[in-house]
Amino acid sequence: MSNTLSIEEVENLGYYDFMGYVGVPFFNIGGFASIDRLAELCQITEQTRILEVGCGTGTNACYLAKKYRCTVVGIDVAEHMVQQAIKRAAELGLADRATFNVGDAYHLDFPDATFDAVITVFVSQFLDPAKAFPEFNRVLRDDGRLGVNEMYRAKNVPPEATEHVDASVRAFCELTELPFTLRSPPTWGQAFKSTGFADITLEEHSNASQPPYSGSIVEEFGGWRKLAGTLWKILVYALRSGKMRKRFATIGRVKRVLIQDKETSKYIGYVLCVGRKNPNKR
């Protein structure tokens, strides 16, 4: 695939392929602090072999491989994301511990019992857990752990806030062309239980308790130069393409309602949910 696309080709990229193409990292609203906590809950050490489903541009996988010296295999449906992840690992000198491929969460191309941990970050909310979690379970070794870091919607949201949240969810579904679902924390826990996981731990973190992106945006981009380069690309595409301007406007509206607006974002947060593979339930 060519490194340089025409404006028409860029306009036709899917949402995540576009983000990968311009170099936007794969954000989660808890920042690296939430990744560290997920690693703790999943008992990640140097000996841990991790599968990250929905690796994006490799930000989280490379962070884990560098800090914990573990081995991480990342897969994503977006080819441009995977290309950026491979490039990131090479630039950081982590290509021996962080590898990436295009892959499908519902049909993992790995043998049974391959990994000590499977994680998703801002990914399982696009999936059907009833289909994906059994596949995650299959590739886990006995007593391995599934850990997810995903957004949630509070169980009881007032009608006036619900209307705005629902509209943003619909807009994000249209933008990504994926079935984005904001589940309540109990629903996340039930998804683990119903697919055979044991010793389930679930933590709720609201936007109010931790600022979005945790102040690590520059680090996640890979430094000021890469951040500036990405912002310049976005500005150029916005100036050249009405379709791109519409896309960026939608992103802004969704972010404002779900993350920034005090009247709605207080009902949105992220969960860290971890369960152990029960070898007695297959």
KERO-891911 format. One record per atom (N, C-alpha, C): x, y, z. Coordinates in steps of 0.05 Angstrom, whole numbers, padded with zeros to 5 digits, always signed. Layout:
REM residues N
XYZ ...
***
This chain:
REM residues 282
+00017-00024+00000 +00000+00000+00000 +00018+00025+00000 +00011+00044-00017 +00027+00069-00019 +00026+00085+00007 +00049+00098+00013 +00050+00114+00037 +00035+00141+00034 +00031+00150+00009 +00018+00175+00003 -00007+00170-00012 -00030+00179-00001 -00056+00175-00014 -00066+00202-00025 -00082+00201-00046 -00095+00225-00056 -00116+00233-00037 -00126+00258-00039 -00147+00268-00022 -00172+00251-00025 -00178+00241-00049 -00201+00224-00053 -00198+00197-00039 -00174+00186-00039 -00169+00161-00026 -00171+00164+00005 -00161+00187+00014 -00163+00193+00043 -00192+00195+00052 -00208+00209+00036 -00236+00212+00042 -00251+00185+00044 -00241+00166+00029 -00255+00140+00028 -00244+00120+00049 -00224+00128+00064 -00215+00111+00085 -00235+00109+00107 -00237+00085+00119 -00254+00082+00143 -00243+00099+00166 -00259+00103+00186 -00252+00121+00208 -00225+00113+00220 -00221+00088+00228 -00197+00080+00241 -00173+00078+00222 -00178+00070+00197 -00156+00071+00178 -00146+00100+00174 -00165+00119+00173 -00158+00147+00170 -00141+00156+00194 -00150+00149+00218 -00136+00157+00242 -00108+00145+00242 -00105+00120+00233 -00079+00108+00232 -00062+00121+00211 -00074+00129+00188 -00059+00141+00166 -00047+00168+00175 -00062+00184+00190 -00051+00210+00198 -00035+00208+00224 -00035+00185+00237 -00018+00181+00260 -00030+00187+00287 -00057+00187+00288 -00070+00192+00314 -00069+00166+00331 -00058+00167+00355 -00057+00143+00372 -00084+00135+00381 -00085+00111+00393 -00110+00099+00401 -00115+00107+00430 -00132+00127+00434 -00136+00138+00461 -00155+00121+00477 -00151+00122+00503 -00171+00113+00522 -00173+00135+00544 -00197+00139+00554 -00201+00162+00571 -00186+00160+00598 -00176+00137+00605 -00161+00134+00630 -00131+00139+00628 -00121+00142+00603 -00093+00147+00599 -00076+00123+00608 -00050+00128+00611 -00032+00106+00618 -00036+00096+00646 -00047+00113+00664 -00053+00104+00691 -00072+00080+00691 -00091+00081+00673 -00110+00059+00671 -00097+00034+00660 -00078+00037+00642 -00064+00014+00631 -00047+00001+00652 -00034+00017+00669 -00019+00006+00691 -00037-00010+00711 -00060+00001+00716 -00078-00013+00734 -00088-00039+00722 -00094-00038+00696 -00102-00062+00682 -00080-00083+00682 -00055-00074+00679 -00033-00093+00680 -00030-00106+00708 -00035-00090+00728 -00034-00100+00756 -00056-00121+00760 -00080-00115+00751 -00103-00134+00754 -00099-00159+00738 -00085-00157+00715 -00080-00181+00699 -00054-00195+00706 -00041-00185+00727 -00016-00197+00738 +00006-00199+00716 +00010-00178+00702 +00030-00178+00680 +00058-00175+00691 +00075-00193+00681 +00104-00193+00689 +00120-00197+00663 +00146-00199+00666 +00164-00203+00643 +00157-00229+00628 +00146-00249+00642 +00140-00275+00630 +00113-00275+00616 +00097-00254+00619 +00070-00254+00608 +00070-00250+00578 +00054-00266+00564 +00050-00264+00535 +00021-00253+00532 +00019-00229+00520 -00007-00215+00519 -00016-00214+00490 -00042-00217+00486 -00055-00210+00461 -00072-00185+00466 -00066-00164+00451 -00083-00140+00451 -00101-00140+00426 -00126-00143+00431 -00146-00143+00409 -00154-00114+00404 -00150-00104+00379 -00155-00076+00374 -00132-00059+00383 -00109-00064+00372 -00084-00051+00382 -00081-00023+00372 -00097-00014+00352 -00093+00013+00342 -00065+00017+00331 -00053+00040+00337 -00026+00046+00327 -00005+00036+00346 -00012+00018+00365 +00008+00005+00381 +00017+00020+00406 +00002+00042+00413 +00010+00058+00437 +00011+00041+00462 -00011+00027+00468 -00013+00012+00493 +00005-00012+00493 +00006-00026+00470 +00023-00050+00468 +00052-00043+00473 +00061-00022+00460 +00089-00013+00463 +00095-00004+00492 +00075+00010+00503 +00078+00019+00531 +00082-00005+00550 +00065-00025+00546 +00067-00049+00563 +00093-00064+00559 +00101-00067+00533 +00126-00082+00527 +00150-00067+00538 +00150-00041+00537 +00173-00025+00547 +00174-00025+00578 +00151-00020+00591 +00151-00017+00620 +00153-00044+00634 +00139-00064+00624 +00137-00089+00639 +00155-00111+00626 +00167-00105+00603 +00185-00123+00589 +00171-00149+00582 +00145-00148+00578 +00129-00171+00570 +00129-00173+00540 +00116-00194+00530 +00113-00198+00501 +00084-00192+00494 +00080-00175+00474 +00053-00167+00466 +00049-00172+00436 +00028-00185+00429 +00019-00188+00402 -00006-00172+00398 -00006-00153+00379 -00029-00136+00375 -00042-00143+00348 -00069-00143+00347 -00083-00145+00322 -00104-00123+00320 -00110-00116+00295 -00130-00095+00290 -00142-00099+00262 -00167-00091+00258 -00179-00094+00232 -00170-00073+00213 -00159-00050+00223 -00151-00028+00206 -00122-00031+00198 -00117-00035+00172 -00090-00040+00162 -00071-00016+00168 -00081+00008+00164 -00064+00032+00169 -00056+00034+00198 -00074+00026+00216 -00067+00025+00245 -00044+00006+00249 -00046-00018+00238 -00025-00039+00241 +00001-00029+00230 +00001-00016+00207 +00026-00006+00196 +00039+00014+00215 +00023+00032+00226 +00034+00052+00245 +00045+00038+00270 +00031+00017+00279 +00040+00002+00303 +00067-00011+00298 +00070-00024+00275 +00096-00036+00268 +00118-00015+00268 +00112+00008+00256 +00132+00030+00254 +00139+00040+00282 +00118+00043+00299 +00123+00052+00327 +00142+00033+00342 +00136+00007+00340 +00152-00012+00355 +00181-00012+00345 +00185-00009+00319 +00212-00008+00308 +00227+00017+00317 +00214+00040+00317 +00226+00064+00326 +00234+00064+00356 +00218+00049+00371 +00224+00047+00400 +00242+00024+00407 +00251+00009+00387 +00268-00014+00393 +00254-00037+00406 +00228-00040+00401 +00212-00060+00414 +00202-00081+00395 +00212-00082+00371 +00201-00101+00351 +00204-00130+00359 +00222-00136+00378 +00225-00164+00387 +00204-00171+00408 +00191-00151+00420 +00172-00157+00441 +00143-00147+00435 +00140-00131+00414 +00114-00121+00406 +00111-00125+00376 +00093-00144+00369 +00089-00150+00340 +00059-00146+00334 +00053-00140+00309 +00026-00132+00301 +00018-00144+00274 -00008-00150+00273 -00019-00161+00248 -00048-00153+00245 -00058-00153+00221 -00087-00149+00217 -00101-00174+00226 -00123-00170+00241 -00137-00194+00252 -00166-00187+00259 -00182-00208+00263 -00210-00206+00269 -00216-00216+00297 -00228-00200+00314 -00233-00207+00342 -00251-00232+00344 -00268-00236+00325 -00287-00259+00326 -00274-00285+00316 -00252-00283+00302 -00239-00306+00291 -00209-00303+00294 -00199-00308+00318 -00171-00304+00324 -00154-00325+00311 -00133-00317+00297 -00116-00335+00282 -00093-00345+00300 -00100-00357+00323 -00081-00368+00342 -00091-00394+00353 -00073-00413+00359 -00082-00438+00371 -00094-00434+00399 -00107-00454+00409 -00117-00453+00436 -00094-00450+00456 -00101-00436+00478 -00082-00434+00501 -00055-00422+00493 -00056-00400+00477 -00031-00387+00468 -00022-00365+00486 -00040-00351+00500 -00033-00327+00515 -00039-00329+00545 -00024-00313+00560 -00029-00311+00589 -00050-00290+00595 -00053-00271+00577 -00073-00250+00581 -00082-00240+00554 -00108-00233+00553 -00120-00220+00530 -00131-00194+00540 -00125-00171+00527 -00135-00146+00535 -00148-00131+00512 -00167-00114+00519 -00178-00095+00499 -00180-00068+00513 -00175-00047+00497 -00177-00020+00507 -00193-00004+00487 -00217+00005+00495 -00235+00020+00477 -00241+00003+00452 -00246-00022+00455 -00250-00040+00433 -00274-00058+00438 -00276-00070+00461 -00299-00089+00467 -00326-00075+00465 -00326-00048+00468 -00351-00034+00466 -00361-00033+00437 -00344-00042+00418 -00352-00044+00390 -00359-00073+00383 -00356-00091+00403 -00359-00120+00398 -00384-00131+00412 -00392-00154+00404 -00413-00170+00418 -00398-00189+00437 -00398-00183+00463 -00383-00200+00482 -00391-00230+00481 -00416-00235+00474 -00426-00263+00473 -00411-00278+00451 -00401-00264+00430 -00387-00277+00409 -00356-00274+00413 -00347-00251+00422 -00319-00246+00424 -00306-00259+00449 -00319-00257+00472 -00306-00267+00496 -00300-00297+00496 -00318-00314+00486 -00311-00342+00484 -00286-00347+00466 -00283-00331+00445 -00259-00333+00428 -00234-00324+00444 -00237-00303+00460 -00215-00294+00477 -00208-00316+00497 -00228-00328+00508 -00225-00350+00527 -00209-00373+00515 -00216-00379+00490 -00203-00402+00476 -00173-00399+00474 -00163-00375+00468 -00134-00371+00464 -00119-00366+00490 -00134-00365+00513 -00121-00362+00539 -00112-00389+00550 -00090-00389+00563 -00081-00412+00578 -00098-00415+00603 -00099-00439+00615 -00114-00443+00639 -00105-00423+00660 -00125-00410+00673 -00120-00389+00693 -00109-00363+00681 -00108-00361+00655 -00102-00335+00642 -00124-00315+00647 -00119-00290+00641 -00138-00269+00647 -00146-00252+00623 -00172-00247+00622 -00182-00227+00603 -00186-00201+00618 -00175-00179+00607 -00178-00153+00620 -00187-00133+00599 -00208-00118+00606 -00218-00097+00588 -00218-00070+00601 -00212-00050+00585 -00212-00022+00594 -00231-00008+00575 -00256-00005+00583 -00276+00004+00564 -00294+00026+00576 -00306+00042+00559 -00324+00063+00569 -00350+00051+00580 -00362+00065+00598 -00389+00056+00608 -00407+00080+00609 -00433+00074+00610 -00454+00093+00616 -00467+00085+00643 -00470+00105+00660 -00482+00099+00686 -00509+00085+00683 -00517+00070+00702 -00541+00054+00700 -00566+00071+00699 -00567+00093+00714 -00590+00110+00715 -00581+00138+00706 -00588+00145+00681 -00582+00171+00670 -00608+00186+00666 -00609+00212+00675 -00634+00227+00672 -00641+00230+00642 -00667+00232+00637 -00677+00234+00609 -00664+00256+00593 -00659+00280+00605 -00648+00302+00590 -00619+00296+00581 -00604+00281+00598 -00577+00274+00591 -00577+00250+00571 -00596+00232+00576 -00598+00208+00559 -00601+00216+00529 -00617+00236+00524 -00622+00244+00497 -00596+00252+00483 -00580+00268+00497 -00554+00277+00485 -00534+00254+00482 -00533+00237+00502 -00515+00214+00501 -00522+00196+00478 -00548+00189+00476 -00558+00172+00455 -00551+00183+00427 -00555+00209+00424 -00549+00222+00398 -00519+00220+00392 -00502+00223+00412 -00473+00220+00407 -00465+00192+00401 -00478+00173+00414 -00472+00145+00408 -00480+00138+00379 -00504+00148+00370 -00512+00143+00343 -00493+00156+00323 -00484+00181+00329 -00465+00195+00312 -00439+00180+00310 -00429+00169+00332 -00404+00154+00332 -00407+00128+00316 -00430+00115+00318 -00435+00091+00303 -00434+00097+00273 -00446+00119+00265 -00446+00127+00237 -00417+00134+00228 -00403+00147+00245 -00375+00156+00239 -00357+00132+00235 -00358+00113+00253 -00340+00090+00253 -00350+00067+00236 -00377+00068+00230 -00390+00046+00216 -00387+00020+00232 -00388+00022+00258 -00386+00000+00277 -00408+00002+00298 -00416-00020+00310 -00438-00020+00330 -00428-00012+00357 -00423+00014+00361 -00413+00025+00387 -00435+00023+00408 -00428+00011+00431 -00448+00007+00453 -00436+00017+00479 -00450+00034+00493 -00442+00042+00520 -00457+00026+00540 -00444+00006+00552 -00457-00012+00571 -00454-00001+00600 -00472-00009+00618 -00469-00002+00646 -00448-00020+00659 -00436-00011+00681 -00416-00029+00694 -00427-00057+00701 -00451-00059+00712 -00461-00086+00717 -00463-00103+00692 -00470-00091+00669 -00472-00106+00644 -00445-00116+00636 -00424-00100+00640 -00397-00110+00634 -00390-00134+00651 -00396-00133+00677 -00390-00155+00695 -00406-00180+00686 -00431-00177+00678 -00447-00199+00670 -00436-00212+00645 -00425-00196+00627 -00413-00207+00602 -00390-00226+00608 -00374-00220+00628 -00353-00238+00637 -00365-00263+00649 -00384-00260+00667 -00395-00283+00681 -00409-00302+00662 -00424-00291+00643 -00440-00308+00625 -00423-00323+00605 -00398-00314+00601 -00380-00327+00582 -00359-00344+00596 -00363-00350+00622 -00348-00370+00636 -00324-00361+00652 -00320-00335+00655 -00297-00325+00670 -00303-00325+00700 -00282-00329+00716 -00285-00331+00745 -00269-00309+00758 -00272-00305+00784 -00257-00286+00800 -00257-00258+00787 -00281-00249+00781 -00284-00224+00765 -00280-00200+00783 -00263-00181+00774 -00259-00156+00788 -00268-00134+00769 -00284-00115+00780 -00294-00093+00764 -00290-00067+00779 -00277-00048+00766 -00273-00022+00778 -00285-00001+00760 -00299+00018+00772 -00311+00041+00757 -00294+00066+00762 -00289+00080+00740 -00274+00105+00742 -00290+00126+00726 -00299+00147+00739 -00315+00167+00726 -00296+00188+00714 -00306+00203+00695 -00290+00225+00683 -00283+00246+00705 -00300+00249+00724 -00296+00269+00745 -00271+00261+00763 -00266+00235+00765 -00244+00227+00783 -00217+00227+00769 -00217+00228+00743 -00191+00229+00729 -00195+00243+00702 -00179+00264+00697 -00183+00280+00672 -00180+00263+00647 -00195+00268+00626 -00192+00254+00601 -00163+00254+00591 -00154+00231+00582 -00128+00227+00570 -00105+00231+00590 -00112+00236+00615 -00093+00236+00637 -00068+00252+00632 -00070+00273+00615 -00047+00291+00610 -00024+00279+00595 -00028+00255+00583 -00006+00241+00570 -00008+00242+00540 -00022+00261+00529 -00027+00262+00500 -00001+00265+00484 +00018+00281+00493 +00043+00284+00479 +00058+00258+00478 +00059+00244+00501 +00073+00219+00502 +00060+00198+00484 +00033+00198+00484 +00019+00179+00468 +00023+00183+00438 +00027+00208+00430 +00032+00214+00402 +00061+00207+00395 +00079+00206+00415 +00107+00200+00409 +00124+00225+00409 +00115+00246+00422 +00131+00270+00423 +00118+00294+00410 +00128+00318+00416 +00116+00342+00405 +00117+00343+00374 +00139+00334+00363 +00142+00335+00334 +00120+00319+00320 +00115+00295+00330 +00095+00278+00317 +00067+00289+00322 +00062+00300+00346 +00037+00313+00351 +00032+00336+00332 +00052+00353+00329 +00050+00376+00311 +00045+00367+00282 +00059+00346+00274 +00056+00336+00247 +00028+00325+00241 +00017+00311+00261 -00010+00301+00258 -00030+00323+00257 -00028+00343+00274 -00046+00366+00274 -00045+00381+00248 -00021+00383+00236 -00018+00397+00211 -00032+00381+00188 -00029+00355+00188 -00043+00338+00169 -00073+00341+00171 -00083+00341+00195 -00112+00344+00199 -00122+00371+00189 -00106+00392+00195 -00114+00419+00186 -00114+00420+00155 -00095+00408+00142 -00094+00408+00113 -00118+00393+00102 -00124+00370+00112 -00147+00355+00102 -00174+00370+00107 -00175+00383+00130 -00199+00399+00136 -00203+00422+00116 -00181+00435+00109 -00182+00457+00090 -00189+00447+00062 -00180+00423+00055 -00183+00414+00027 -00208+00398+00022 -00221+00388+00044 -00243+00370+00039 -00267+00376+00058 -00290+00381+00045 -00314+00385+00061 -00322+00359+00076 -00317+00336+00064 -00323+00311+00077 -00306+00308+00102 -00281+00316+00101 -00264+00315+00124 -00273+00334+00146 -00281+00358+00138 -00291+00378+00157 -00315+00367+00172 -00333+00354+00157 -00357+00342+00170 -00349+00320+00189 -00329+00304+00182 -00320+00283+00199 -00308+00294+00225 -00291+00315+00223 -00279+00327+00246 -00300+00340+00264 -00320+00352+00252 -00341+00365+00267 -00356+00345+00284 -00362+00321+00272 -00375+00300+00286 -00359+00290+00309 -00333+00286+00305 -00315+00278+00326 -00316+00298+00349 -00315+00323+00342 -00316+00344+00363 -00342+00343+00379 -00365+00339+00366 -00390+00338+00381 -00391+00314+00399 -00383+00291+00390 -00383+00266+00406 -00365+00270+00430 -00341+00280+00426 -00322+00284+00448 -00333+00303+00468 -00346+00324+00459 -00357+00345+00477 -00378+00333+00495 -00396+00317+00484 -00418+00306+00500 -00408+00284+00519 -00391+00265+00509 -00384+00242+00525 -00360+00247+00544 -00344+00267+00538 -00320+00271+00554 -00318+00299+00568 -00328+00320+00555 -00323+00347+00564 -00346+00360+00578 -00370+00357+00568 -00394+00371+00579 -00400+00360+00607 -00400+00378+00627 -00405+00370+00654 -00432+00357+00659 -00452+00366+00643 -00479+00356+00648 -00484+00328+00636 -00466+00319+00619 -00469+00292+00607 -00446+00274+00614 -00421+00285+00614 -00398+00268+00618 -00396+00256+00646 -00410+00268+00665 -00410+00256+00692 -00423+00229+00693 -00438+00222+00673 -00451+00196+00671 -00435+00176+00654 -00412+00185+00644 -00395+00169+00627 -00368+00165+00640 -00357+00141+00639 -00331+00136+00650 -00319+00112+00637 -00301+00099+00651 -00290+00074+00641 -00289+00053+00663 -00292+00029+00654 -00289+00006+00673 -00264-00009+00667 -00252-00019+00688 -00231-00039+00686 -00243-00065+00696 -00246-00084+00679 -00259-00110+00686 -00240-00132+00678 -00234-00150+00698 -00216-00172+00693 -00228-00197+00704 -00225-00219+00688 -00235-00245+00697 -00214-00266+00690 -00214-00287+00706 -00195-00310+00703 -00209-00332+00687 -00194-00344+00668 -00204-00367+00653 -00207-00390+00673 -00231-00401+00673 -00237-00423+00691 -00232-00449+00675 -00211-00464+00681 -00206-00488+00666 -00227-00510+00667 -00245-00507+00687 -00267-00526+00690 -00291-00520+00672 -00290-00496+00659 -00312-00488+00641 -00300-00482+00614 -00307-00498+00595 -00296-00495+00568 -00318-00493+00548 
***
